[in-house]
Structure formats: C-alpha cells, structure tokens
C-alpha cells in the first residue's frame, strides 16, 4: 500500500461524496448523507498516515487503493 498524507486522503474521500462537517484541531470530521459513520482524518502538514490507520479509514469510507 502506498503512503498517503491526511490531506490527500481527505481529497479522495470528498471525491466519493463525503462532506466536511467540522474541523477540531488538526482532525477533519467527514460525514455522508444516509451513513452513520463519521471519519476523523488527521491532517498534519505533509506527514503520511500510518498504514493501520490508513487501512481502517479506507475500509470505513469504502475506498480502494485505486481511489487514492
């Protein structure tokens, strides 16, 4: 799996129909109409997300590696 920053993941999530609900510090909270899941994506400059967190967020957002 390639490394992705929080900002890049946020852009990919927005392309899939998720909307930014609020920002709490460096965490961007996303929601999708008709979905109870909330995504909390840490956006820290240009640092990449760790592999486990990236996989978890991608699973919740129903993203594949091709979507990145």
Biopython code that builds the backbone (N, CA, C, O; Angstrom):
import numpy as np
from Bio.PDB.StructureBuilder import StructureBuilder

atoms = [
    (1, "UNK", "N", (0.843, -1.175, 0.000)),
    (1, "UNK", "CA", (0.000, 0.000, 0.000)),
    (1, "UNK", "C", (0.887, 1.236, 0.000)),
    (1, "UNK", "O", (1.858, 1.317, 0.753)),
    (2, "UNK", "N", (0.547, 2.192, -0.845)),
    (2, "UNK", "CA", (1.364, 3.395, -0.912)),
    (2, "UNK", "C", (1.044, 4.319, 0.253)),
    (2, "UNK", "O", (-0.048, 4.261, 0.818)),
    (3, "UNK", "N", (1.984, 5.158, 0.605)),
    (3, "UNK", "CA", (1.780, 6.079, 1.718)),
    (3, "UNK", "C", (1.021, 7.308, 1.227)),
    (3, "UNK", "O", (1.241, 7.800, 0.120)),
    (4, "UNK", "N", (0.130, 7.783, 2.079)),
    (4, "UNK", "CA", (-0.749, 8.896, 1.714)),
    (4, "UNK", "C", (-0.814, 9.847, 2.899)),
    (4, "UNK", "O", (-0.866, 9.413, 4.050)),
    (5, "UNK", "N", (-0.811, 11.128, 2.620)),
    (5, "UNK", "CA", (-0.959, 12.111, 3.692)),
    (5, "UNK", "C", (-2.445, 12.263, 4.031)),
    (5, "UNK", "O", (-3.313, 11.850, 3.262)),
    (6, "UNK", "N", (-2.718, 12.855, 5.179)),
    (6, "UNK", "CA", (-4.099, 13.087, 5.579)),
    (6, "UNK", "C", (-4.827, 13.997, 4.609)),
    (6, "UNK", "O", (-6.013, 13.806, 4.341)),
    (7, "UNK", "N", (-4.126, 14.976, 4.088)),
    (7, "UNK", "CA", (-4.732, 15.910, 3.132)),
    (7, "UNK", "C", (-5.131, 15.189, 1.842)),
    (7, "UNK", "O", (-6.200, 15.451, 1.289)),
    (8, "UNK", "N", (-4.273, 14.281, 1.361)),
    (8, "UNK", "CA", (-4.593, 13.529, 0.145)),
    (8, "UNK", "C", (-5.771, 12.583, 0.369)),
    (8, "UNK", "O", (-6.616, 12.425, -0.512)),
    (9, "UNK", "N", (-5.830, 11.955, 1.544)),
    (9, "UNK", "CA", (-6.956, 11.078, 1.854)),
    (9, "UNK", "C", (-8.240, 11.884, 1.943)),
    (9, "UNK", "O", (-9.289, 11.420, 1.496)),
    (10, "UNK", "N", (-8.180, 13.073, 2.509)),
    (10, "UNK", "CA", (-9.359, 13.930, 2.608)),
    (10, "UNK", "C", (-9.891, 14.280, 1.215)),
    (10, "UNK", "O", (-11.102, 14.289, 0.997)),
    (11, "UNK", "N", (-9.006, 14.561, 0.294)),
    (11, "UNK", "CA", (-9.433, 14.859, -1.083)),
    (11, "UNK", "C", (-10.101, 13.654, -1.728)),
    (11, "UNK", "O", (-11.112, 13.797, -2.415)),
    (12, "UNK", "N", (-9.542, 12.465, -1.510)),
    (12, "UNK", "CA", (-10.112, 11.244, -2.080)),
    (12, "UNK", "C", (-11.488, 10.966, -1.489)),
    (12, "UNK", "O", (-12.398, 10.543, -2.202)),
    (13, "UNK", "N", (-11.643, 11.199, -0.202)),
    (13, "UNK", "CA", (-12.922, 10.980, 0.466)),
    (13, "UNK", "C", (-13.975, 11.948, -0.074)),
    (13, "UNK", "O", (-15.126, 11.567, -0.285)),
    (14, "UNK", "N", (-13.577, 13.198, -0.295)),
    (14, "UNK", "CA", (-14.509, 14.193, -0.833)),
    (14, "UNK", "C", (-14.960, 13.821, -2.243)),
    (14, "UNK", "O", (-16.107, 14.078, -2.611)),
    (15, "UNK", "N", (-14.080, 13.223, -3.031)),
    (15, "UNK", "CA", (-14.465, 12.783, -4.381)),
    (15, "UNK", "C", (-15.515, 11.678, -4.335)),
    (15, "UNK", "O", (-16.281, 11.510, -5.284)),
    (16, "UNK", "N", (-15.556, 10.927, -3.240)),
    (16, "UNK", "CA", (-16.517, 9.827, -3.086)),
    (16, "UNK", "C", (-17.829, 10.264, -2.437)),
    (16, "UNK", "O", (-18.659, 9.419, -2.102)),
    (17, "UNK", "N", (-18.029, 11.566, -2.255)),
    (17, "UNK", "CA", (-19.301, 12.060, -1.758)),
    (17, "UNK", "C", (-19.351, 12.409, -0.286)),
    (17, "UNK", "O", (-20.411, 12.799, 0.205)),
    (18, "UNK", "N", (-18.248, 12.287, 0.440)),
    (18, "UNK", "CA", (-18.204, 12.662, 1.845)),
    (18, "UNK", "C", (-18.075, 14.173, 1.946)),
    (18, "UNK", "O", (-17.424, 14.795, 1.107)),
    (19, "UNK", "N", (-18.685, 14.771, 2.963)),
    (19, "UNK", "CA", (-18.604, 16.213, 3.145)),
    (19, "UNK", "C", (-17.952, 16.539, 4.483)),
    (19, "UNK", "O", (-18.112, 15.811, 5.464)),
    (20, "UNK", "N", (-17.232, 17.623, 4.504)),
    (20, "UNK", "CA", (-16.560, 18.078, 5.721)),
    (20, "UNK", "C", (-17.611, 18.663, 6.652)),
    (20, "UNK", "O", (-18.279, 19.637, 6.305)),
    (21, "UNK", "N", (-17.760, 18.071, 7.836)),
    (21, "UNK", "CA", (-18.737, 18.544, 8.811)),
    (21, "UNK", "C", (-18.141, 19.595, 9.728)),
    (21, "UNK", "O", (-18.761, 20.624, 9.996)),
    (22, "UNK", "N", (-16.929, 19.328, 10.209)),
    (22, "UNK", "CA", (-16.275, 20.274, 11.109)),
    (22, "UNK", "C", (-14.791, 19.955, 11.186)),
    (22, "UNK", "O", (-14.340, 18.897, 10.747)),
    (23, "UNK", "N", (-14.055, 20.881, 11.746)),
    (23, "UNK", "CA", (-12.623, 20.690, 11.987)),
    (23, "UNK", "C", (-12.392, 20.899, 13.468)),
    (23, "UNK", "O", (-12.756, 21.935, 14.026)),
    (24, "UNK", "N", (-11.786, 19.913, 14.098)),
    (24, "UNK", "CA", (-11.468, 20.003, 15.520)),
    (24, "UNK", "C", (-9.955, 19.871, 15.654)),
    (24, "UNK", "O", (-9.414, 18.766, 15.647)),
    (25, "UNK", "N", (-9.296, 20.989, 15.772)),
    (25, "UNK", "CA", (-7.834, 20.986, 15.821)),
    (25, "UNK", "C", (-7.285, 20.602, 14.462)),
    (25, "UNK", "O", (-7.557, 21.266, 13.462)),
    (26, "UNK", "N", (-6.507, 19.523, 14.428)),
    (26, "UNK", "CA", (-5.938, 19.080, 13.160)),
    (26, "UNK", "C", (-6.725, 17.908, 12.569)),
    (26, "UNK", "O", (-6.292, 17.319, 11.579)),
    (27, "UNK", "N", (-7.867, 17.563, 13.153)),
    (27, "UNK", "CA", (-8.673, 16.453, 12.669)),
    (27, "UNK", "C", (-9.882, 16.968, 11.905)),
    (27, "UNK", "O", (-10.657, 17.776, 12.418)),
    (28, "UNK", "N", (-10.035, 16.500, 10.687)),
    (28, "UNK", "CA", (-11.166, 16.864, 9.851)),
    (28, "UNK", "C", (-12.204, 15.758, 9.972)),
    (28, "UNK", "O", (-11.895, 14.588, 9.747)),
    (29, "UNK", "N", (-13.432, 16.119, 10.326)),
    (29, "UNK", "CA", (-14.508, 15.167, 10.545)),
    (29, "UNK", "C", (-15.409, 15.187, 9.319)),
    (29, "UNK", "O", (-15.940, 16.232, 8.941)),
    (30, "UNK", "N", (-15.574, 14.018, 8.700)),
    (30, "UNK", "CA", (-16.374, 13.883, 7.485)),
    (30, "UNK", "C", (-17.589, 13.014, 7.737)),
    (30, "UNK", "O", (-17.544, 12.081, 8.538)),
    (31, "UNK", "N", (-18.675, 13.327, 7.047)),
    (31, "UNK", "CA", (-19.893, 12.536, 7.104)),
    (31, "UNK", "C", (-20.458, 12.386, 5.704)),
    (31, "UNK", "O", (-20.060, 13.089, 4.774)),
    (32, "UNK", "N", (-21.395, 11.454, 5.572)),
    (32, "UNK", "CA", (-22.016, 11.191, 4.282)),
    (32, "UNK", "C", (-23.514, 11.043, 4.520)),
    (32, "UNK", "O", (-23.912, 10.364, 5.467)),
    (33, "UNK", "N", (-24.350, 11.653, 3.696)),
    (33, "UNK", "CA", (-25.796, 11.527, 3.881)),
    (33, "UNK", "C", (-26.230, 10.058, 3.836)),
    (33, "UNK", "O", (-25.821, 9.304, 2.953)),
    (34, "UNK", "N", (-27.058, 9.671, 4.794)),
    (34, "UNK", "CA", (-27.563, 8.312, 4.846)),
    (34, "UNK", "C", (-26.602, 7.312, 5.458)),
    (34, "UNK", "O", (-26.857, 6.109, 5.419)),
    (35, "UNK", "N", (-25.505, 7.785, 6.021)),
    (35, "UNK", "CA", (-24.493, 6.905, 6.595)),
    (35, "UNK", "C", (-24.215, 7.354, 8.027)),
    (35, "UNK", "O", (-23.994, 8.537, 8.284)),
    (36, "UNK", "N", (-24.226, 6.403, 8.949)),
    (36, "UNK", "CA", (-23.990, 6.730, 10.354)),
    (36, "UNK", "C", (-22.502, 6.878, 10.685)),
    (36, "UNK", "O", (-22.155, 7.345, 11.770)),
    (37, "UNK", "N", (-21.643, 6.493, 9.781)),
    (37, "UNK", "CA", (-20.197, 6.514, 10.018)),
    (37, "UNK", "C", (-19.666, 7.942, 9.917)),
    (37, "UNK", "O", (-20.073, 8.706, 9.042)),
    (38, "UNK", "N", (-18.758, 8.289, 10.817)),
    (38, "UNK", "CA", (-18.032, 9.555, 10.763)),
    (38, "UNK", "C", (-16.553, 9.230, 10.616)),
    (38, "UNK", "O", (-16.035, 8.346, 11.298)),
    (39, "UNK", "N", (-15.890, 9.931, 9.746)),
    (39, "UNK", "CA", (-14.455, 9.745, 9.543)),
    (39, "UNK", "C", (-13.714, 10.892, 10.205)),
    (39, "UNK", "O", (-14.060, 12.057, 10.008)),
    (40, "UNK", "N", (-12.713, 10.572, 10.976)),
    (40, "UNK", "CA", (-11.859, 11.571, 11.594)),
    (40, "UNK", "C", (-10.471, 11.416, 10.982)),
    (40, "UNK", "O", (-9.730, 10.495, 11.326)),
    (41, "UNK", "N", (-10.132, 12.312, 10.086)),
    (41, "UNK", "CA", (-8.873, 12.221, 9.347)),
    (41, "UNK", "C", (-7.892, 13.249, 9.910)),
    (41, "UNK", "O", (-8.155, 14.450, 9.848)),
    (42, "UNK", "N", (-6.760, 12.789, 10.462)),
    (42, "UNK", "CA", (-5.759, 13.725, 10.962)),
    (42, "UNK", "C", (-4.981, 14.360, 9.801)),
    (42, "UNK", "O", (-4.421, 13.660, 8.957)),
    (43, "UNK", "N", (-4.958, 15.672, 9.778)),
    (43, "UNK", "CA", (-4.239, 16.397, 8.730)),
    (43, "UNK", "C", (-3.098, 17.145, 9.402)),
    (43, "UNK", "O", (-3.298, 18.224, 9.958)),
    (44, "UNK", "N", (-1.889, 16.565, 9.349)),
    (44, "UNK", "CA", (-0.700, 17.148, 9.967)),
    (44, "UNK", "C", (0.311, 17.477, 8.878)),
    (44, "UNK", "O", (1.112, 16.630, 8.483)),
    (45, "UNK", "N", (0.265, 18.721, 8.395)),
    (45, "UNK", "CA", (1.211, 19.165, 7.368)),
    (45, "UNK", "C", (1.237, 18.176, 6.212)),
    (45, "UNK", "O", (0.196, 17.885, 5.622)),
    (46, "UNK", "N", (2.410, 17.660, 5.884)),
    (46, "UNK", "CA", (2.538, 16.700, 4.779)),
    (46, "UNK", "C", (2.999, 15.340, 5.274)),
    (46, "UNK", "O", (3.569, 14.563, 4.509)),
    (47, "UNK", "N", (2.757, 15.041, 6.553)),
    (47, "UNK", "CA", (3.154, 13.738, 7.090)),
    (47, "UNK", "C", (2.183, 12.668, 6.632)),
    (47, "UNK", "O", (0.973, 12.887, 6.575)),
    (48, "UNK", "N", (2.731, 11.510, 6.307)),
    (48, "UNK", "CA", (1.907, 10.400, 5.850)),
    (48, "UNK", "C", (1.214, 9.724, 7.023)),
    (48, "UNK", "O", (1.724, 9.703, 8.144)),
    (49, "UNK", "N", (0.040, 9.171, 6.738)),
    (49, "UNK", "CA", (-0.687, 8.401, 7.739)),
    (49, "UNK", "C", (-0.019, 7.045, 7.906)),
    (49, "UNK", "O", (0.571, 6.518, 6.963)),
    (50, "UNK", "N", (-0.109, 6.488, 9.094)),
    (50, "UNK", "CA", (0.440, 5.157, 9.317)),
    (50, "UNK", "C", (-0.447, 4.134, 8.622)),
    (50, "UNK", "O", (-1.636, 4.370, 8.408)),
    (51, "UNK", "N", (0.135, 3.011, 8.277)),
    (51, "UNK", "CA", (-0.541, 2.011, 7.444)),
    (51, "UNK", "C", (-1.830, 1.498, 8.076)),
    (51, "UNK", "O", (-2.836, 1.360, 7.380)),
    (52, "UNK", "N", (-1.825, 1.215, 9.369)),
    (52, "UNK", "CA", (-3.008, 0.681, 10.028)),
    (52, "UNK", "C", (-4.169, 1.666, 10.030)),
    (52, "UNK", "O", (-5.312, 1.286, 9.776)),
    (53, "UNK", "N", (-3.879, 2.925, 10.316)),
    (53, "UNK", "CA", (-4.911, 3.958, 10.315)),
    (53, "UNK", "C", (-5.447, 4.175, 8.904)),
    (53, "UNK", "O", (-6.653, 4.320, 8.709)),
    (54, "UNK", "N", (-4.561, 4.196, 7.933)),
    (54, "UNK", "CA", (-4.980, 4.380, 6.544)),
    (54, "UNK", "C", (-5.914, 3.259, 6.108)),
    (54, "UNK", "O", (-6.949, 3.523, 5.496)),
    (55, "UNK", "N", (-5.566, 2.014, 6.414)),
    (55, "UNK", "CA", (-6.417, 0.879, 6.041)),
    (55, "UNK", "C", (-7.778, 0.974, 6.722)),
    (55, "UNK", "O", (-8.808, 0.709, 6.102)),
    (56, "UNK", "N", (-7.778, 1.351, 7.993)),
    (56, "UNK", "CA", (-9.032, 1.455, 8.738)),
    (56, "UNK", "C", (-9.941, 2.534, 8.136)),
    (56, "UNK", "O", (-11.132, 2.296, 7.931)),
    (57, "UNK", "N", (-9.392, 3.704, 7.855)),
    (57, "UNK", "CA", (-10.187, 4.790, 7.285)),
    (57, "UNK", "C", (-10.686, 4.438, 5.884)),
    (57, "UNK", "O", (-11.812, 4.776, 5.518)),
    (58, "UNK", "N", (-9.851, 3.763, 5.108)),
    (58, "UNK", "CA", (-10.276, 3.358, 3.770)),
    (58, "UNK", "C", (-11.412, 2.344, 3.835)),
    (58, "UNK", "O", (-12.324, 2.375, 3.008)),
    (59, "UNK", "N", (-11.360, 1.454, 4.805)),
    (59, "UNK", "CA", (-12.421, 0.456, 4.971)),
    (59, "UNK", "C", (-13.733, 1.140, 5.354)),
    (59, "UNK", "O", (-14.787, 0.811, 4.811)),
    (60, "UNK", "N", (-13.669, 2.091, 6.288)),
    (60, "UNK", "CA", (-14.870, 2.807, 6.702)),
    (60, "UNK", "C", (-15.471, 3.621, 5.556)),
    (60, "UNK", "O", (-16.691, 3.698, 5.411)),
    (61, "UNK", "N", (-14.602, 4.227, 4.745)),
    (61, "UNK", "CA", (-15.061, 5.068, 3.639)),
    (61, "UNK", "C", (-15.358, 4.268, 2.374)),
    (61, "UNK", "O", (-15.805, 4.825, 1.371)),
    (62, "UNK", "N", (-15.109, 2.966, 2.427)),
    (62, "UNK", "CA", (-15.317, 2.073, 1.273)),
    (62, "UNK", "C", (-14.499, 2.534, 0.066)),
    (62, "UNK", "O", (-15.006, 2.620, -1.052)),
    (63, "UNK", "N", (-13.231, 2.825, 0.319)),
    (63, "UNK", "CA", (-12.289, 3.232, -0.725)),
    (63, "UNK", "C", (-11.373, 2.062, -1.067)),
    (63, "UNK", "O", (-11.084, 1.217, -0.220)),
    (64, "UNK", "N", (-10.923, 2.025, -2.312)),
    (64, "UNK", "CA", (-9.895, 1.056, -2.711)),
    (64, "UNK", "C", (-8.597, 1.816, -2.959)),
    (64, "UNK", "O", (-8.577, 3.047, -2.955)),
    (65, "UNK", "N", (-7.533, 1.085, -3.170)),
    (65, "UNK", "CA", (-6.249, 1.755, -3.444)),
    (65, "UNK", "C", (-6.305, 2.551, -4.744)),
    (65, "UNK", "O", (-5.598, 3.548, -4.892)),
    (66, "UNK", "N", (-7.128, 2.124, -5.670)),
    (66, "UNK", "CA", (-7.256, 2.840, -6.949)),
    (66, "UNK", "C", (-7.907, 4.211, -6.770)),
    (66, "UNK", "O", (-7.687, 5.113, -7.579)),
    (67, "UNK", "N", (-8.707, 4.371, -5.712)),
    (67, "UNK", "CA", (-9.371, 5.648, -5.456)),
    (67, "UNK", "C", (-8.412, 6.718, -4.955)),
    (67, "UNK", "O", (-8.703, 7.912, -5.022)),
    (68, "UNK", "N", (-7.266, 6.275, -4.452)),
    (68, "UNK", "CA", (-6.292, 7.235, -3.942)),
    (68, "UNK", "C", (-5.545, 7.826, -5.103)),
    (68, "UNK", "O", (-4.666, 8.666, -4.909)),
]
sb = StructureBuilder()
sb.init_structure("model")
sb.init_model(0)
sb.init_chain("A")
sb.init_seg("    ")
for serial, (resi, resn, name, xyz) in enumerate(atoms, 1):
    if name == "N":
        sb.init_residue(resn, " ", resi, " ")
    sb.init_atom(name, np.array(xyz, "f"), 0.0, 1.0, " ", f" {name:<3s}", serial, name[0])
structure = sb.get_structure()
